[in-house]
């Protein structure tokens, strides 16, 4: 894909991100019961989007945001965001995952990560890219590993959200159910892990759209 074609595609995605809110927010944010059909589902979606923009006082996200390194993540779909941050979380504790051969804890970790991400993290455990995530597994306390993986993943997601301007961050958070980020702190401050996640993205099995956005 040429740079010009990429730019056109990104601009279309940004338009949808700004205008078609209802197409990507978590269903629990959409108050569809208060909206009556006008002339088909397209009109319902438009009204839902307008209600969300007004309700959450959403600002406009400009092209300058998605042209920045951290800003590229704002256009990723939920599945890609979760897959990427799951891999980052897994790399942070890959040494401990390697020791889990069987048992409930091992099964629960696979359930949290998915078999594909779990296997990939073990393959990359000795790769230099994994070193950038090791700090995530240091402060463990007595938290069971499966629960810690969930905590790290959500912290990584919050770090990505908090690392972009507020208008973009608001929309990113709306992709997840209400309360998803309650009591969650970003890893090492807002946006701190974005460069590492951008590097590891090439190893994750992301969608073609995500690869286009992140330019892999």
Residue pairs with C-beta under 8 A, 6 or more apart in sequence:
1 9
1 212
6 212
6 215
9 212
10 63
10 66
10 75
10 213
11 63
13 75
13 209
13 213
14 61
14 63
14 66
14 75
16 23
16 24
17 24
17 61
17 74
17 75
17 171
18 60
18 61
19 49
20 45
20 49
21 48
21 49
21 52
21 53
21 58
21 171
21 174
22 30
22 45
22 46
22 48
22 49
22 52
23 45
23 49
24 77
24 78
24 174
24 175
25 52
25 174
25 175
26 78
26 174
26 175
26 176
26 177
26 178
26 180
28 177
28 178
29 52
29 174
29 177
29 178
30 48
30 52
31 48
31 51
31 55
32 44
32 48
34 51
35 44
35 47
35 48
35 51
37 43
37 44
38 44
38 47
52 58
52 174
56 170
56 174
58 167
58 170
58 171
59 166
59 167
59 170
60 167
61 74
61 165
61 167
61 168
61 171
64 71
65 71
65 74
65 164
65 165
65 167
65 168
66 72
66 74
66 75
66 213
68 164
69 194
69 195
69 198
70 160
70 163
70 164
70 191
70 194
71 164
71 168
72 198
72 213
72 214
72 215
73 81
73 160
73 164
73 172
73 194
73 197
74 164
74 168
74 171
74 172
75 213
76 84
76 210
76 213
76 214
77 175
77 207
77 209
77 210
78 175
78 176
79 207
80 206
80 207
80 209
80 210
81 157
81 160
81 175
82 153
82 157
83 114
83 117
83 204
83 205
83 206
84 197
84 200
84 201
84 204
84 206
84 210
85 153
85 154
85 156
85 157
85 160
85 197
86 112
86 113
86 114
86 117
86 149
86 153
87 117
87 120
87 121
87 200
87 203
87 204
88 133
88 136
88 152
88 153
88 156
88 193
88 196
88 197
88 200
89 113
89 133
89 136
89 149
89 152
89 153
89 156
90 97
90 113
90 117
90 118
90 120
90 121
90 149
91 121
91 124
91 125
91 129
91 130
91 133
91 134
91 136
91 200
92 133
92 134
92 135
92 136
92 137
92 152
93 136
93 137
93 145
93 148
93 149
93 152
94 121
94 122
94 124
94 125
94 130
95 125
95 137
96 137
96 145
97 109
97 118
97 121
97 122
97 125
97 145
98 122
98 125
100 106
100 109
100 145
105 144
105 145
105 146
108 144
108 145
108 146
109 118
109 145
109 146
109 149
110 118
111 146
112 146
112 149
112 150
112 153
113 121
113 149
116 205
117 204
120 203
120 204
120 205
121 130
124 130
124 200
124 203
129 196
129 199
129 200
129 203
132 196
132 199
132 200
133 193
133 196
133 200
135 188
136 152
136 155
136 156
136 187
137 148
137 152
140 148
143 151
151 184
152 187
154 180
154 181
154 184
155 184
155 185
155 186
155 187
156 187
156 193
156 197
157 176
157 181
158 181
158 184
158 185
158 186
158 187
159 186
159 187
159 188
159 189
159 190
159 191
159 192
159 193
159 194
160 172
160 191
160 193
160 194
160 197
161 169
161 172
161 173
161 181
161 186
162 169
162 186
162 190
162 191
163 186
163 190
163 191
163 192
163 194
164 172
164 191
173 180
173 181
186 192
187 193
198 214
201 210
201 214
201 216
202 216
206 214
206 216
